[in-house]
Amino acid sequence: MKTLENRIPPPLVGLVCAIAMWGLARATPAFAMPSALRLALAAGCALLGIGIAVAGVAAFRRARTTVNPLKPESASELVTGGIYRITRNPMYLGMALVLLGWALFLSAPASLLGVVAFVAFIDRLQIRPEERAMLALFGESFRAYATRVRRWL
């Protein structure tokens, strides 16, 4: 598994999960929900996810540090303000919320497995290696930040 750490771009992981969720939704029973409610919940979740992810990218841009998740060791700044006061990983949280919105749109309980798979993959193969890199780069500052702010929420 270590060979997969920081190797696959998280948006690609999200896309693969979204496609798998669609396949699961087509192959399994749907959950009956009024269309208007389903669409409102799906859109709300997706828009919230996009907003959180964009806030994360904007904070990185303001700090003039890399947003490249495949090279966390090239970070030049430890970003702890803005959305990063609430979550250490707003971009990944945002993607997970978009996938949750997609699952709601698909209206198939089995499609939620895609959200679970995304979170598990990103947590193990993206976030943990990033955190090791942040600890190596920023030492006690990162350790203190990590004790104050949760990884996801």
Secondary structure, 3 states (H helix, E strand, C coil): CHHHCCCCCHHHHHHHHHHHHHHHHHHCCCCCCCHHHHHHHHHHHHHHHHHHHHHHHHHHHHCCCCCCCCCHHHCCCCCCCHHHHCCCCHHHHHHHHHHHHHHHHHCCHHHHHHHHHHHHHHHHHHHHHHHHHHHHHHHHHHHHHHHHCCCCC
